[in-house]
């Protein structure tokens, strides 16, 4: 899951014609058709029962939900994990681990009768060349900042300045937080809070700061996570994150005699990288009313990424395998998509949506997204049909109602999650395409209310191994993995036959 994906609003830029790229699988079966970090919301009771679909849709939905199991998908997760471990221990886009995992997907999909396509693209990337820190006074101590991707760089050798905190709220989320404070030429230390790091550094820059450090403020006091400037053009000053332990020690140093002074050396450069999405269509169903279901395949470079996001990629693959022998009952074409570069600003799904013509965009009935579906300290989160700013495209709320209704009939409580900018639904939402899905959680801290609803441990992240080496299959909660897999298979079976409740078309 992308820590801080793009905050871009509205429709994407110019929509360009979708160009078919190199097909990597032999033509088996029919040919593919070308398409056209807020606080947790309060817990609520299970959603209202879903609208009743047509009998044929109910039949395929129930049958597919029965066929798709956590046990069946686990063999795919194990295979992706093996490919990852044997090829560098991660699936960063463009890496051997990503390629080996994509090869496995292609092999299984081809055997199931799909023709697989690799949609190639380039995307902006960032290379960190230096990230270090040294406390100079009141004592000498090594610091461990993690530079934000696309941050401005310090001069070679770094910047040395006094450390200060905002005079108002310590999150630095408003200009008023700096009222009366002298931060000119200084390094500002802020806490995570509810606004994006990009906004924090902009406000600090407006107040005259030379650089900014943010306390990630996570329950694991030694954990740090790499953020990013979104969009990159918004970067104003060198920016990095520090662990909660280091931030608290820096704050403890401040009452000491004399100023707290430190040196930050943060340097990086923008690059261009290559990637490809993996796409597979059902050979049956109306191309003019396509249902897209997707999950990202890539990980960050610090983890094998079993929960983020191999579990979802594996469940998506099992859904495709189980749908294949039922393809004659598919009325609306289904496109399965494994996205690249989700961890690089949602670049894969954004490229896919940007390449659609206006007609192809209109012919996309809806998008179903699977993200981190096996978090060990999970919340049963269903995307709620709304963005951070208001309603999502028409039809999104109906997807949410259907999924909540599925869980309600099984006595399983859910909580809502906004269709934010952190996963691959975002480009679809921006293009006016209804979207929904499920997410068991990343760095959100579980509340006592959620612990009562779902079990687990209050005060800990929903995935304590988020973006860390411990995100192996042992980190995946098999219960929520299976529940989310069945629910999404059920939704796919429903919409493969009838999307009228979402877009007015059968």
C-alpha positions in Angstrom: 0.0 0.0 0.0 1.3 3.4 -0.9 2.2 5.4 2.2 1.3 8.7 0.6 -0.1 8.5 -2.9 -0.9 11.4 -5.0 -3.4 14.0 -3.8 -4.4 14.8 -7.4 -8.0 15.7 -7.7 -10.6 15.4 -10.5 -10.1 13.8 -13.9 -6.7 12.8 -15.0 -4.9 14.9 -17.6 -5.4 14.3 -21.3 -6.9 10.9 -21.9 -5.0 9.1 -24.6 -5.8 6.1 -26.8 -5.0 2.8 -25.2 -2.1 1.2 -27.0 -1.7 -2.6 -26.9 1.8 -3.6 -25.9 3.7 -6.9 -26.2 1.8 -10.1 -25.5 3.9 -12.4 -23.5 1.7 -15.5 -23.5 0.8 -17.9 -26.3 -2.7 -17.5 -27.6 -4.6 -20.0 -25.5 -8.3 -19.9 -25.9 -10.0 -16.9 -27.4 -8.0 -13.7 -27.9 -8.1 -10.9 -25.4 -10.3 -8.0 -26.4 -8.8 -4.5 -26.0 -10.8 -2.2 -23.8 -12.0 0.3 -24.8 -3.6 9.0 7.1 -6.6 10.3 9.0 -7.8 8.8 12.3 -9.9 5.7 12.1 -13.6 6.3 11.4 -15.9 5.3 14.2 -17.0 1.7 14.3 -20.5 1.1 13.0 -22.9 -1.8 12.7 -22.9 -4.0 9.5 -24.3 -2.2 6.5 -27.8 -2.5 5.3 -28.6 -5.6 3.2 -27.5 -5.2 -0.4 -30.0 -4.7 -3.2 -31.2 -8.0 -4.6 -29.4 -8.8 -7.9 -30.9 -10.8 -10.8 -31.1 -14.6 -10.1 -28.3 -15.3 -12.6 -26.0 -12.8 -10.8 -26.9 -14.3 -7.4 -26.1 -17.8 -8.7 -22.7 -16.9 -10.1 -21.8 -14.7 -7.1 -22.6 -17.5 -4.6 -20.9 -20.2 -6.6 -17.7 -18.1 -7.1 -17.6 -17.2 -3.4 -17.8 -20.9 -2.6 -15.1 -21.8 -5.0 -12.6 -19.1 -4.1 -11.0 -20.0 -0.8 -8.1 -18.8 1.3 -6.6 -22.3 1.1 -6.7 -22.2 -2.7 -5.2 -18.8 -2.9 -2.5 -19.7 -0.4 -0.6 -21.8 -2.9 -0.3 -18.7 -5.1 0.9 -16.6 -2.2 3.5 -19.3 -1.4 4.7 -19.3 -5.0 4.9 -15.5 -5.2 6.8 -15.5 -1.9 9.2 -18.1 -3.2 9.8 -16.1 -6.4 10.4 -13.0 -4.2 12.8 -14.6 -1.8 14.8 -16.2 -4.6 15.2 -12.9 -6.4 16.4 -10.3 -4.0 13.8 -10.5 -1.3 11.4 -7.8 -2.7 9.2 -7.0 -5.7 10.1 -3.4 -6.4 8.9 -2.5 -9.8 11.6 -3.3 -12.3 13.3 -5.9 -10.0 14.0 -9.6 -10.6 11.5 -10.4 -7.8 8.7 -8.5 -9.7 9.6 -10.2 -13.0 9.7 -13.7 -11.4 6.3 -13.1 -9.8 4.8 -11.8 -13.0 6.1 -14.8 -14.8 4.3 -17.1 -12.3 1.0 -15.1 -12.8 1.4 -15.5 -16.6 2.0 -19.2 -16.4 -1.1 -19.9 -14.2 -3.3 -17.5 -16.2 -2.3 -19.0 -19.5 -3.0 -22.5 -18.2 -6.4 -21.4 -17.2 -7.1 -20.2 -20.7 -6.4 -16.5 -20.5 -4.3 -14.5 -22.9 -2.0 -12.3 -20.9 -0.8 -8.9 -21.8 2.0 -6.8 -20.3 1.2 -3.1 -20.5 4.5 -1.3 -20.5 5.1 2.2 -19.4 7.6 4.6 -17.9 7.2 6.6 -14.7 9.0 9.2 -12.6 11.1 7.6 -9.8 13.5 8.9 -7.2 17.0 7.7 -6.1 18.2 8.6 -2.6 22.0 9.3 -2.7 22.6 10.5 0.8 20.6 10.4 4.1 22.3 11.0 7.3 22.2 13.1 10.4 24.4 14.1 13.3 23.4 15.9 16.5 26.1 18.5 17.2 24.9 20.0 20.5 24.3 19.6 23.3 26.1 16.3 22.6 27.3 14.5 19.5 25.0 11.7 18.4 24.2 9.9 15.2 20.7 10.3 13.8 19.0 8.1 11.2 16.7 10.3 9.1 14.8 8.7 6.1 14.6 11.2 3.2 11.2 11.6 1.6 11.1 10.7 -2.0 11.1 13.7 -4.3 12.2 16.0 -1.4 14.5 18.9 -2.1 18.1 18.1 -1.4 20.5 19.8 1.0 23.9 21.0 -0.4 26.6 18.4 -0.4 27.8 18.0 3.2 24.3 18.9 4.5 22.8 21.8 6.3 23.7 22.6 9.9 21.1 24.5 11.9 19.3 24.8 15.2 16.3 22.5 15.8 13.0 24.1 16.7 9.3 23.1 17.1 6.3 25.1 16.0 5.0 27.5 18.6 1.4 26.3 18.1 0.3 22.7 17.3 3.3 20.4 17.1 2.0 18.8 13.9 2.7 22.0 11.8 -0.5 21.5 9.8 -1.5 25.2 9.8 0.2 28.5 9.2 -1.0 29.6 12.6 1.2 26.9 14.2 4.2 29.1 13.3 2.7 32.4 14.5 5.3 34.3 16.6 8.0 31.6 16.1 11.4 32.3 14.7 12.1 29.4 12.4 14.1 31.2 9.7 17.1 29.2 8.6 16.3 26.5 11.2 15.3 22.8 11.1 11.7 22.2 12.2 10.6 19.1 14.1 6.9 18.2 13.8 4.8 15.2 14.7 2.8 13.1 12.2 -0.8 14.3 12.9 -3.5 14.3 10.3 -2.1 16.3 7.4 0.3 15.1 4.7 4.0 15.5 5.0 4.0 17.6 1.7 1.7 20.1 3.4 3.9 20.2 6.5 7.0 21.1 4.6 5.2 23.7 2.5 4.0 25.5 5.7 7.5 25.2 7.3 9.1 26.6 4.1 6.6 29.5 4.1 7.7 30.3 7.7 11.4 30.4 6.6 12.6 26.9 7.7 15.7 25.4 6.1 14.6 21.8 6.5 12.0 19.7 8.2 12.0 16.5 10.2 8.8 14.6 11.0 8.3 12.2 13.9 6.5 9.2 12.4 4.9 8.7 15.9 4.3 4.9 15.5 3.7 2.4 18.4 7.0 0.7 17.4 9.3 3.4 18.7 12.2 2.3 16.5 10.2 2.0 13.2 10.6 4.5 10.4 8.8 4.7 7.1 9.7 6.5 3.9 7.2 9.1 2.7 7.1 11.1 -0.5 6.3 14.6 -1.8 3.0 14.6 -3.7 3.1 16.0 -6.2 6.9 16.2 -6.6 6.6 19.8 -7.8 5.3 20.7 -4.3 8.7 20.0 -2.7 10.2 23.2 -1.1 12.8 22.2 1.5 14.8 19.1 2.4 12.4 16.8 4.3 12.9 13.5 6.2 11.3 11.3 8.8 12.7 10.0 12.1 11.6 7.3 14.5 9.5 8.2 17.5 12.4 7.2 19.7 14.8 9.6 18.0 12.2 12.4 17.9 11.4 12.0 21.6 15.1 12.1 22.5 15.6 15.3 20.4 12.7 16.9 22.3 14.3 15.8 25.6 17.5 17.5 24.5 15.8 20.9 24.0 15.6 22.0 27.7 19.4 21.5 28.0 21.6 24.5 28.2 22.1 26.1 24.8 20.4 25.3 21.5 20.0 21.9 19.9 22.0 21.9 16.7 22.2 19.2 14.1 23.4 18.5 10.6 21.2 16.9 8.0 22.6 15.5 4.7 19.7 14.6 2.5 20.3 14.3 -1.2 18.6 12.5 -4.1 17.8 12.8 -7.7 14.7 12.3 -10.0 15.0 9.4 -12.4 12.8 7.6 -15.0 12.0 4.0 -14.6 10.3 1.3 -16.7 7.5 -1.0 -15.6 4.6 -3.1 -16.8 1.1 -4.1 -15.6 -0.2 -7.6 -16.1 -3.6 -7.8 -17.7 -5.9 -10.7 -18.5 -9.5 -10.6 -19.9 -12.3 -13.1 -19.9 -12.9 -14.1 -23.6 -16.7 -13.7 -22.9 -18.9 -10.8 -21.8 -19.7 -7.4 -23.3 -16.6 -5.3 -23.8 -18.9 -2.2 -23.6 -19.6 -2.9 -19.9 -16.2 -4.2 -18.5 -15.7 -4.9 -14.8 -12.1 -4.4 -13.7 -10.7 -6.1 -10.6 -7.2 -5.4 -9.5 -4.4 -5.5 -6.9 -0.8 -4.3 -7.0 1.9 -6.8 -7.4 4.9 -4.6 -6.4 6.4 -4.1 -2.9 8.8 -1.6 -1.4 12.5 -2.5 -1.2 12.5 -3.1 2.6 10.2 -6.1 2.6 9.1 -9.3 0.8 5.6 -7.8 1.0 3.5 -10.8 1.7 0.5 -8.8 3.0 1.4 -5.7 1.1 0.4 -6.9 -1.5 1.2 -10.5 -2.5 -1.8 -11.8 -0.5 -4.2 -9.6 -2.6 -2.4 -10.5 -5.8 -2.6 -14.2 -5.0 -6.4 -13.9 -4.2 -7.0 -12.1 -7.4 -5.2 -14.9 -9.3 -7.3 -17.6 -7.6 -10.4 -15.6 -8.5 -9.4 -15.6 -12.1 -8.6 -19.3 -12.1 -12.0 -20.1 -10.6 -13.9 -17.9 -12.9 -12.3 -19.4 -16.0 -14.5 -22.6 -16.2 -17.6 -20.4 -15.6 -16.8 -17.9 -18.4 -19.8 -18.9 -20.5 -22.0 -17.3 -17.7 -20.1 -14.0 -17.8 -22.3 -11.3 -19.3 -20.0 -8.4 -18.7 -16.3 -8.8 -19.6 -14.0 -9.1 -16.6 -10.5 -7.6 -16.8 -8.0 -8.8 -14.1 -5.2 -6.4 -13.5 -2.0 -6.7 -11.4 -0.6 -3.2 -11.1 3.1 -2.2 -11.1 4.5 0.8 -9.3 1.7 1.2 -6.8 4.4 2.0 -4.3 5.7 4.6 -6.7 2.7 7.0 -6.6 0.1 4.6 -8.1 2.0 4.9 -11.4 0.7 1.6 -12.9 -3.0 2.0 -12.4 -2.7 5.7 -13.2 -1.0 4.9 -16.5 -3.8 2.4 -17.3 -6.6 4.9 -16.7 -4.8 7.7 -18.5 -4.4 5.6 -21.6 -8.2 4.9 -21.8 -10.0 6.9 -24.5 -13.2 8.6 -23.4 -15.2 5.8 -24.9 -13.2 3.2 -23.1 -13.5 5.0 -19.8 -17.3 5.1 -20.3 -17.3 1.4 -21.1 -15.6 0.6 -17.7 -18.5 -0.3 -15.5 -16.6 -0.3 -12.2 -13.4 -1.1 -10.4 -12.9 -3.5 -7.5 -9.7 -3.1 -5.5 -8.0 -5.6 -3.2 -5.4 -4.0 -0.8 -3.6 -5.6 2.1 -6.3 -8.2 2.7 -4.4 -10.3 5.4 -3.3 -7.8 8.0 -2.6 -9.6 11.3 -4.2 -7.0 13.6 -7.0 -6.4 11.0 -10.1 -4.2 10.9 -12.7 -5.5 8.4 -12.7 -2.3 6.4 -14.9 -1.8 3.3 -14.4 1.3 1.2 -17.4 3.4 1.9 -18.2 5.0 -1.4 -16.8 8.4 -0.5 -13.6 10.2 -1.0 -11.8 12.4 1.6 -13.6 15.4 0.1 -17.1 14.0 -0.5 -19.0 11.5 -2.6 -17.2 9.3 -5.0 -18.5 8.7 -8.5 -22.1 7.5 -8.7 -22.2 3.8 -8.2 -19.4 3.6 -5.6 -21.8 3.7 -2.7 -23.8 0.9 -4.2 -20.6 -1.3 -4.3 -20.0 -0.5 -0.7 -23.6 -1.4 0.2 -23.3 -4.7 -1.6 -20.1 -5.7 0.2 -21.4 -4.6 3.5 -24.5 -6.5 2.9 -22.5 -9.6 2.1 -20.8 -9.4 5.5 -24.0 -8.5 7.3 -25.8 -11.6 6.2 -22.9 -13.6 7.7 -22.9 -11.7 11.0 -19.5 -10.1 10.4 -19.2 -6.4 11.4 -17.4 -3.9 9.1 -16.2 -0.4 9.3 -15.9 2.2 6.6 -12.8 3.4 4.9 -12.7 6.5 2.6 -11.6 6.0 -1.0 -8.4 7.9 -0.2 -5.3 8.4 -2.3 -3.3 5.5 -1.0 -4.3 2.7 -3.4 -5.1 1.9 -7.0 -8.8 2.8 -6.9 -7.7 6.5 -6.8 -7.1 6.9 -10.6 -10.4 5.3 -11.4 -12.2 7.6 -9.0 -10.4 10.6 -10.5 -11.7 9.5 -13.9 -15.3 9.3 -12.8 -15.4 5.5 -12.6 -17.2 4.0 -9.6 -14.9 1.9 -7.3 -14.9 -0.1 -4.1 -13.2 -2.9 -2.4 -11.7 -4.1 0.9 -8.6 -3.3 3.0 -7.5 -4.9 6.3 -5.2 -2.0 7.2 -1.6 -0.7 7.2 -0.2 1.8 9.7 -3.5 2.9 11.2 -3.4 2.2 15.0 -6.2 -0.1 16.3 -8.6 1.6 18.7 -10.2 -0.1 21.7 -13.5 0.0 19.9 -12.1 -1.8 16.9 -10.4 -4.4 19.2 -13.8 -5.1 20.7 -15.3 -5.5 17.2 -12.6 -7.5 15.5 -10.3 -8.8 18.3 -6.6 -8.1 18.1 -4.5 -5.6 20.0 -5.5 -2.0 20.6 -2.7 0.6 20.4 -0.9 -1.4 17.7 -0.8 -0.9 14.0 -3.3 -3.0 11.9 -0.2 -4.4 10.2 2.8 -4.2 12.6 5.0 -5.5 9.8 4.0 -2.8 7.3 6.9 -2.1 4.9 9.2 -4.2 7.0 11.2 -7.4 6.7 8.8 -9.3 8.8 6.0 -9.0 6.2 6.3 -12.7 5.2 3.4 -15.2 4.9 3.6 -15.7 8.6 2.4 -12.1 8.9 -0.8 -12.9 7.0 -4.0 -13.5 9.0 -5.7 -16.4 7.2 -9.1 -15.6 8.6 -9.5 -12.2 7.1 -7.6 -13.3 4.0 -10.2 -15.9 3.3 -13.2 -13.7 4.3 -12.1 -10.8 2.1 -11.3 -13.2 -0.8 -14.7 -14.8 -0.7 -16.4 -11.4 -0.4 -14.6 -10.0 -3.5 -15.2 -13.1 -5.5 -18.9 -12.8 -4.6 -18.9 -9.2 -5.8 -17.1 -10.0 -9.0 -19.6 -12.8 -9.8 -22.5 -10.5 -9.2 -21.2 -7.7 -11.4 -19.9 -10.1 -14.1 -23.6 -10.8 -14.7 -25.4 -7.6 -13.7 -24.1 -4.0 -13.0 -27.4 -2.3 -13.1 -27.3 -1.2 -9.5 -24.0 0.6 -10.2 -24.3 2.1 -13.6 -27.9 1.3 -14.8 -26.7 -1.4 -17.2 -27.2 -5.1 -17.0 
